[in-house]
Amino acid sequence: MDILQLLISGIANGCIYGLLALGFVLIYKASEAVNFAQGDMLMLGAFLGISFINADQANLPFLLGITFASVIMGAFGYLLDRFILRGIFGQPQFAMVILTISLGFLMRFVAGVIWGHSPVSLQTPFSGKMLALGSLSIAYVDIIIIISTIALTSILYFFFAHTRLGIAMQASSQNQMAAYYMGIPVKRVNGIVWALSGVVAALAGILFAAKGAIEPSVGLLFGIKAFAAAVIGGLGSLPGALAGGLLVGVIEPFAGRYLPLGLSQIAPYVVMLIVLIVRPGGIFSQVKQKKV
């Protein structure tokens, strides 16, 4: 039962990593760039959810607060692309790396000024509620996290595989210039992808805040782990992002329980290193010829 309890908790945490890793994959699939501010977008989304939902804040209904936070983060992602990131359109990917790292620092500073640095949690209708199965106790929040992650991953997978816009996004990621000459509005597509990434980050942040405390520096830590999850699963694969997140999430509690402290903290990154050596593209990587 102890092992099963660790497994369920790890799966729930892994789902949050997987959701955040989905944001990395969305940006990468559209532009072959990595957004190193993705974890900080999670942090902002979590704080917005807390501001809208908690009783000592706006005290809105839970689902309405989630909707408002997601819409704001979606708009934030779109405007970020429209007014900042398009300025480096066509530049080397290194420029995107430096810019998003700088944006992450700025987001953490702004969050600290607005919300402070004391950890806070999201108040939910299911806070503290447990489902008892014999001697096994499962938190309602863990169940909701798992179901929400599976549903959102399925929707995004269908979107990219079976819609014109999703296919256009993939074409843009393979060759932006060729996609532009074929009539695909590359800049508009990138804006939509950044908006989707913001929505996903907000949902991941709200789920995390419902499970644990949030403060400005959490975004950096989560972003690093989610990036490791995306690399393990394969940066171009949506199911791979979820699988990588689950793997990282499950490794953490077992490493913390059975390994020395120093080793338990680096266990996810050791797994990432092993995967990169054995399968450099990630577990779900596929070798494809680029085409539009």
Backbone hydrogen bonds, N-H to C=O, Kabsch-Sander energy under -0.5 kcal/mol:
donor,donor_aa,acceptor,acceptor_aa,energy
5,Q,1,M,-2.5
6,L,2,D,-2.1
7,L,3,I,-2.2
8,I,4,L,-2.4
9,S,5,Q,-2.2
10,G,6,L,-2.4
11,I,7,L,-2.3
12,A,8,I,-2.2
13,N,9,S,-2.3
14,G,10,G,-2.6
15,C,11,I,-2.0
16,I,12,A,-1.3
17,Y,13,N,-2.1
18,G,14,G,-2.8
19,L,15,C,-2.5
20,L,16,I,-2.3
21,A,17,Y,-2.7
22,L,18,G,-1.8
23,G,19,L,-1.1
24,F,20,L,-1.3
25,V,21,A,-2.4
26,L,22,L,-3.0
27,I,23,G,-2.0
28,Y,24,F,-2.4
29,K,25,V,-3.1
30,A,26,L,-1.4
31,S,27,I,-2.4
32,E,28,Y,-2.4
33,A,27,I,-0.7
36,F,34,V,-1.0
38,Q,35,N,-1.4
41,M,37,A,-1.7
42,L,38,Q,-1.7
43,M,39,G,-1.8
44,L,40,D,-2.2
45,G,41,M,-2.5
46,A,42,L,-2.3
47,F,43,M,-2.2
48,L,44,L,-2.4
49,G,45,G,-2.3
50,I,46,A,-2.3
51,S,47,F,-2.4
52,F,48,L,-2.1
53,I,49,G,-2.4
54,N,50,I,-1.8
57,Q,54,N,-1.7
58,A,51,S,-2.5
59,N,54,N,-1.4
60,L,52,F,-3.1
65,G,61,P,-2.7
66,I,62,F,-2.1
67,T,63,L,-2.2
68,F,64,L,-2.5
69,A,65,G,-2.4
70,S,66,I,-2.5
71,V,67,T,-2.5
72,I,68,F,-2.4
73,M,69,A,-2.2
74,G,70,S,-2.3
75,A,71,V,-2.6
76,F,72,I,-2.4
77,G,73,M,-2.4
78,Y,74,G,-2.2
79,L,75,A,-2.8
80,L,76,F,-2.3
81,D,77,G,-1.8
82,R,78,Y,-2.7
83,F,79,L,-2.6
84,I,80,L,-1.4
85,L,80,L,-2.1
86,R,81,D,-1.8
87,G,84,I,-0.9
88,I,85,L,-1.7
89,F,86,R,-1.4
91,Q,88,I,-2.3
95,A,92,P,-1.6
96,M,92,P,-0.7
97,V,93,Q,-1.9
98,I,94,F,-2.3
99,L,95,A,-2.3
100,T,96,M,-2.6
101,I,97,V,-2.1
102,S,98,I,-2.1
103,L,99,L,-2.3
104,G,100,T,-2.0
105,F,101,I,-1.7
106,L,102,S,-2.0
107,M,103,L,-2.6
108,R,104,G,-2.2
109,F,105,F,-1.9
110,V,106,L,-2.6
111,A,107,M,-2.6
112,G,108,R,-2.0
113,V,109,F,-1.9
114,I,110,V,-2.3
115,W,111,A,-2.9
116,G,111,A,-0.6
116,G,112,G,-1.1
120,V,214,I,-2.0
122,L,209,A,-2.3
124,T,122,L,-0.6
127,S,124,T,-1.4
129,K,126,F,-1.7
131,L,138,I,-3.6
132,A,130,M,-0.6
133,L,131,L,-0.5
133,L,136,L,-3.6
136,L,133,L,-1.9
138,I,131,L,-2.7
140,Y,129,K,-2.3
142,D,139,A,-0.6
143,I,139,A,-1.6
144,I,140,Y,-2.5
145,I,141,V,-2.3
146,I,142,D,-2.2
147,I,143,I,-2.4
148,S,144,I,-2.6
149,T,145,I,-2.2
150,I,146,I,-2.1
151,A,147,I,-2.3
152,L,148,S,-2.5
153,T,149,T,-2.4
154,S,150,I,-2.1
155,I,151,A,-2.2
156,L,152,L,-2.3
157,Y,153,T,-2.3
158,F,154,S,-2.3
159,F,155,I,-2.3
160,F,156,L,-2.3
161,A,157,Y,-1.9
162,H,158,F,-2.5
163,T,159,F,-1.0
167,I,163,T,-2.3
168,A,164,R,-2.4
169,M,165,L,-2.2
170,Q,166,G,-1.8
171,A,167,I,-2.4
172,S,168,A,-2.4
173,S,169,M,-1.9
174,Q,170,Q,-1.5
175,N,171,A,-1.9
179,A,175,N,-2.6
180,Y,176,Q,-2.1
181,Y,177,M,-2.1
182,M,178,A,-1.4
183,G,180,Y,-1.5
184,I,179,A,-2.4
186,V,184,I,-1.9
189,V,185,P,-2.6
190,N,186,V,-2.6
191,G,187,K,-1.9
192,I,188,R,-2.0
193,V,189,V,-2.2
194,W,190,N,-2.3
195,A,191,G,-1.9
196,L,192,I,-2.6
197,S,193,V,-2.6
198,G,194,W,-2.0
199,V,195,A,-2.1
200,V,196,L,-2.6
201,A,197,S,-2.3
202,A,198,G,-2.2
203,L,199,V,-2.3
204,A,200,V,-2.5
205,G,201,A,-2.5
206,I,202,A,-2.5
207,L,203,L,-2.3
208,F,204,A,-2.3
209,A,205,G,-2.7
210,A,206,I,-1.6
211,K,207,L,-0.8
211,K,208,F,-0.9
212,G,208,F,-2.9
214,I,120,V,-3.2
218,V,215,E,-2.4
219,G,216,P,-0.9
220,L,217,S,-0.5
221,L,217,S,-1.4
222,F,218,V,-2.9
223,G,219,G,-2.4
224,I,220,L,-2.0
225,K,221,L,-1.9
226,A,222,F,-2.9
227,F,223,G,-2.2
228,A,224,I,-2.0
229,A,225,K,-2.2
230,A,226,A,-2.5
231,V,227,F,-2.4
232,I,228,A,-2.5
233,G,229,A,-2.4
234,G,230,A,-2.1
237,S,234,G,-2.2
238,L,236,G,-0.5
241,A,237,S,-1.6
242,L,238,L,-1.7
243,A,239,P,-2.6
244,G,240,G,-3.0
245,G,241,A,-2.3
246,L,242,L,-2.5
247,L,243,A,-2.3
248,V,244,G,-2.4
249,G,245,G,-2.8
250,V,246,L,-2.4
251,I,247,L,-2.2
252,E,248,V,-1.9
254,F,250,V,-1.2
255,A,251,I,-3.0
256,G,252,E,-2.6
257,R,253,P,-1.5
258,Y,254,F,-2.6
259,L,255,A,-2.2
264,S,260,P,-2.5
265,Q,261,L,-1.5
266,I,262,G,-0.9
267,A,263,L,-0.8
269,Y,266,I,-0.5
270,V,266,I,-1.9
271,V,267,A,-2.1
272,M,268,P,-2.0
273,L,269,Y,-2.2
274,I,270,V,-2.3
275,V,271,V,-2.6
276,L,272,M,-2.5
277,I,273,L,-1.8
278,V,274,I,-2.5
279,R,275,V,-3.6
282,G,279,R,-2.5
283,I,232,I,-3.4
284,F,233,G,-2.3
285,S,282,G,-1.3
288,K,286,Q,-0.7
